[in-house]
Amino acid sequence: MSRALQPDEELVELDAEAVRTWCARAFDALGREREEIDAINVYPVADGDTGTNLYLTAEAAHRAVEAVFAASGPDTAETVRAMAHGALLGARGNSGTILSQLLRGMATVLADGCDGDHLARALAEAARAARRAVARPVEGTILTVASAAAGACAAGGPLVRVARDAYEGAASALAATSGQLDVLERAGVVDAGGRGLVAVLGALLETVTGRAPDHAAPAPLPPAAPREKCAGEDGPAYEVIYLLEAGDAAVELLRSRLDALGESLVVVGGDGLWNVHVHVDDAGAAVEAGVEAGRPHRIRITHFATDAAPAPGRGTAQDARSGGGGRHGTDGAHGQRYGADDGYAHACGTEDDAARGERVPRAIVAVVPGEGLAGLCAEAGATTVRTRPGEPPAEDELVEAVRRAHAREVVLLPNDTDLRETAAAAAERVRAEGVRVALVPTRAAVQGIAALAVHEPGRRFDEDVVAMTAAAGATRYAELAVAEHRSFTSAGVCQAGDVLGLIEGDVAVIGKDLTETARTVLDRMLSAGGELVTLVVAGDTPPGLAADLEQHVRRGYLAVDTVTYHAGAEAPPLLIGVE
């Protein structure tokens, strides 16, 4: 962080430390406002995750800047480039992707100078670059706010005046967005992405003046319209995002192809590395187009029907799976990922606390298969709900578990895609009782393990939820099951007794032997990269299965760690997670 400005002292130029401070303050500001921005997210899809996506994009930029400072004493040009490059790699969702391009546009100018005139030109280039990146620009969005910021400071001048003019221009434009898009006007909100940009520009103004902006970002307007009346319900079914290594000519062809396939197309980056975001009905075709253009990686596909957030206004954090911004691991806890020490138990609470009538600050409620996994999570301080094959817990069971946790704040981990709606309904019921509940949309037990591993009860609730959501979203998951009857699958026809390898819920491998099928599934998952493999083994699987798979990973993937948990009875034969 740069030195604190003295009273009445203002910066005349952005140096490397000032850019570092701006980046950190933008990250902090988006963390503070994440929940409110999520709550007003109704465009282009009402999935309640714009604040989270912007926060995670800013986090990636912040990490990149801190990394260059840890390695050397960077100059201003190196710092702004690191900020933009980190955002490109970690861009999440539609607004996060556009924010990364805004930062990239600014970096191309600020690398040559960082006084007021350069900042004005940087904001103008940022607005132009962002519009070029969007296939079909729409007014009343973050693009409008960016253009207004650039226009308000176009005359240039001293750094402080340019920063203040840009912020005030953006804030005024944000207030007007509700009248520019019908969906915003019906919902009674301003544009969520635009509000995030105002927070970033507010952080810049605070950096150069030493004072937080007088004109705060607008509070959420009246409660949003019911979700079924918001945008996105009749749009494409999937959000597809990936990083792409490709040349400029190939990317231009890719833009045309993806624009014909779907909507909300944003392609940002340059110099051979791009971040591609699009909403489509045919996710496979979108990925295939990337393969033909170059080398896609960190591919993320989100199905809106199953992964969309609850209605705006509920204030729950959502998984920003629509990006790839680096891996969120387990803070080095590869061996013993859990340890319910005294501080953890005090912060999270125990059932003894509930018995004494003491409401604890925060608790985790997790749905888990198998008695062994339930015991593991309980040791980590979580209240558990057991699920058995073909017997998912009912809404009342989840409500009772949250009540039993007896906490003021609760993070709910359903650990099953099919439980999402049930868990959301249970969370809504308990919120009516005055409990603050966040639903982290974990789709498998291994995602729940990853989320629980990064849980820190001492930090702010929304920051804890974002970290857990990011860790879960960075964990790809697979499951091995045994076919009960002959059936057609996405991998071909299976017969009763065949071993099915399901990756992210779809049958990817059909085999005859459990161990051999598991190896094949592991190889497919690790072909896309990974740092940690989690194996959750049921009690009735072959005794040597876990050891064989651990050896397979050690032999073929030297940089990948493996951790094994035993789920006990009434669990799937094998669950696999790759982070």
C-alpha positions, 0 to 999 in steps of 0.5 A: 500500500502507498503511504497515507496522504497528509491532510490537504495533500493530493496526488498529482500523478499516479505512481506504482504505489498509488496504483497498488493502493487503488487496486486494493481499495477497489477490491475492498469496495467491491467486497463491501458492496458485493451483496447489494450489487448482487441484489439488484442484478437483473440484466442481462440475466437475473442470476444475482451474481454481478457483485460477486463476479466483479469482486472476484475479478478485482481479487484476481487483479489485486493478487496480480499486483501484489505478486509483482510487488513481492517479486520486485519493485515495479514501476507504474507501467508494470503495475498497471499492466499487472492489474489489467492482466490479472483481471483478464485471467480472473474475469468472471461473468459479463460485467467482470469481463467488461471490467477487465477490458476497461482496465486493459484499455486504461493500462495502454495509456497509463503505461506512458504517463499517469498525470491528469491528462493521461488519466482522462485519455486512459478512461476514454480508451477504456470506454472505447475498448469495452464497447469494441469487446461487446458484440451488441452494446446496450445503453443503460449498462456498465458501458454507458457508465464508462462512457459518461465517466470518460466524457465528464473528464475529457477536458483533462486537467490536474489528476484530482479534478479528472478523477473527481469529474470521472467519478461524478459523471459515472455516478450521475449516469448510473442513476439514469440507467433505470430509465434506459432499460425497461427491465431495470425500470420494472425492477426498480433498480439501477444497473448492477455492473454500472454500480460496480464501476462507480465503486472502482472509480470511487476507490480511485478518487479516494486514492488521489485525494485521501478522502472517500467520495462525498457522493456515495453510490446509490442505495438499492431502490425498491424491492425488485420485481419477481424473478419471473418478470426479469430478463433472462428467463427466455434467453439462452440456457447456458453461460460459457466462458473460457480463456483462449490462446489465439491470433487476432484473425482467428478471434475475429472469426470466432466473434462472428461465429459466437454472435450467431450462436447466442447473445451477451457476447464479450471477447476481451484481451489481446496479444494472443490471450483472450477471455471469451464470454457468451450465453448460448443454448448449445454450449458444445458448439461454443466450446468447439468454436474456441477449439477451432480458433485456438487453444481454450482452457479454464472452460466454465459452463453454467446452466442458468436453469439449475445454477441461477440465483434466487430472486434479487433482493435476497442477498445471497452470495452466488457461485461465479462459476462463469470465469476462471480466475485462478484456482482457489485452493485450501491455503496449503491444507492438503494433508489435514484440511480440517481442524476444529481448534478452540477458536474455530469451535468458539466462532462457529459454535457447537450443539452444546452452545445451542443446548445452553440457548446461546446463539453463536455468531456463525454456523455451517450447515452441510448436506453430506452422504455417508456417516464418515463424511458427516463425522468429518464435517462435524469435526470441522464444526459444521451441522450436518444433514445426512442424505441416503441414496434415493432419499434426499432431505426434505425442506423441513429437515434443512430448516430444522438443521439451520435452527439446530445450528442456533446461529445469527449467520448460517452458510448452507451447503446443499452439495447436490444440484437437485437440492438447490431449490429445496435449500433455497426454500429452506433458507427463505423460511429461516430468513423470515425468523431473523437468521442471515442465511447464505446459500453457497450452490455446491453441487457435490460433496467435494465442492462442499469440502473445498468450501468448508476448507477455506471457511474463516469464521473470523472474517466478514460474513459476505467475504467468507461466503465469497471465498467459500463460493469461489473455492467450490466453483474452482472444484470440478467434480465427478462421481462413480456409480453402477448402472441399475439397468440398460440405458442410453447415456451421453457416453453411449449405451450402458448395461446393467452392472456397468460402472459409470463415470460422471463428470460434472453430472454427465456420463463421460465414461462407461467401464466394467471395472471400478478402479480402471474407470476411476483412473480414466475419469481422473485422467480426463479431469487432470488433462485440464490441469489441477493442483489437488485431487480429493477422493471420497471413498464409500465403505463398500468399495474395494479395499485398495481403490484409494491407494491405487488412485493415489499412486496413479496420481503420484506417478502421472502428475508430479505436481498434484497432491491427493487427499482421501476421505472415507465416507462410510456406508450409504455413499456413492462408491467414489467421489472425485474433486479436482481443484 
